[in-house]
Amino acid sequence: MSQKPNATIRYTAMRLGIFVACFLVVFALVRLRWVPAGLGDANLAWVVLLALVLSAPLSFVLLRKQREEMSEQIAGRVERAKSRLAENRSQEDAADDAARAATPSA
């Protein structure tokens, strides 16, 4: 039986990869002086912010399938946790009822 890789980790890694690619492209464009270099010593902050602004919509469009897989995986985990919680509550209620039945009333 093959184990499906963790969708959350894969999505996060792909999103980070898109950011790094955008960062390198923006950095190269700034070094070539095709894009303004920012103000004073803010060059690195400018490059990071511009890379974030570019990578966000790219990730939204390019990683739609991975985001949906991650969402399904998370929803499955939430449903399993809810069912375990409900099962634990019913066991506690049964144990409490049994304890009350075993204790004589005063």
BELLINZI-V850025 format. One line per field, one symbol per residue. ss: DSSP state (H for helix, E for strand, - for the rest). psi: psi as a letter, one per 30 degrees, with the letter a starting at -180 (. if undefined). burial: 1 if it has 9 or more other ideal C-beta (glycine too) atoms within 8 Angstrom, else 0. A space follows every 10 residues. Layout:
BEGIN
ss: ???
psi: ???
burial: ???
END
This chain:
BEGIN
ss: ------HHHH HHHHHHHHHH HHHHHHHHHH H--------- --HHHHHHHH HHHHHHHHHH HH-HHHHHHH HHHHHHHHHH HHHHHHHHHH HHHHHHHHHH HH----
psi: kkkkljeeee eeeeeeeeee eeeeeeeeee efhfkkgakb ggeeeeeeee eeeefeeeee efgeeeeeee eeeeeeeeee eeeeeeeeee eeeeeeeeee efkkk.
burial: 0000001101 1001100110 1110111011 0000000100 0010011101 1101100110 0010011011 0111000000 0000000000 0000000000 000000
END
